């Protein structure tokens, strides 16, 4: 079955994954603007004609690579669903993964491209969101549901809580990166954000104290 990327039909074939892997290598190395079709074809070990037979232009190829990368992030988040460790053990690792993707060259490039092309290709952002961020949100929510059932968390709206957790993981990072204020963060800086996100989340939703939204007795 053909797929679509930004309302453009792409086809799958024997060398489809090979082309994607070559494109991923070049996009991560050179970014979207710096990546050339010639370099992508060379890295994939295919001719430009073969590349174009799968993807009509570089933008379509890029968004497909981005969607694949986002699915990979979501598959990693799948592990959270089966974990029964308490939130203060599981959530820090989830926070680190969210932060890592937010700061990745690919994650930043995807966001900029989706914003820049939103008028011409309104489906592009929706497709990317559904293939990545939404899946991660749903899988975090599945873990939170389990923690609620075990009495470790008190949450009325689990999907909202999952969105809030993801937003906390980007505090002080997302806007700075988006506006070019700061591109790179040390491990200590990333860990500071992850730790703060988990502590604030548990202060609100932890089973004790003010988790229910009511003042402590």
C-alpha angles and dihedrals in degrees: 000000000000118000129212133226115188091344092306117120117234126186132219125225145150095296098037096107090042091056092047093051092050091048092049090054094052097041091052091047101042106016124233099294095042096047115101125203089230091057092046092051091048093049090048093047093234137111122260088246090057091047092051091047087066101033123027094206144003095259092058091047092049095052091049090052089048092051091050090050091049091051087053089054090048091050089054088051088053087076089067092063093064096043119105096184114122120271094254087063100039103037097059090059091046089051092051091052093050091049092047093054092044090055097041118110089238094049091051093045092050092053093049092047094048091051094045094048099037095108097046096037109027093169093058097077093043092052093049093047092050093048096048127004094037092051092049090049091051093049093049087049090053090055091047090052089056092049090050090051090051091051094245096116135029110214129155097184109035097179091052090048091051090052090048091052092051090049091051089053089059097046111132091001111065100057093039090054094042092054095041094245092129126005103177132046130193121236088252091054092049092047090051091057093045092049092048092049093052094044093051093045093051091045087060102035105023114122093247135055115010098351094122092054091253123112115263116260 
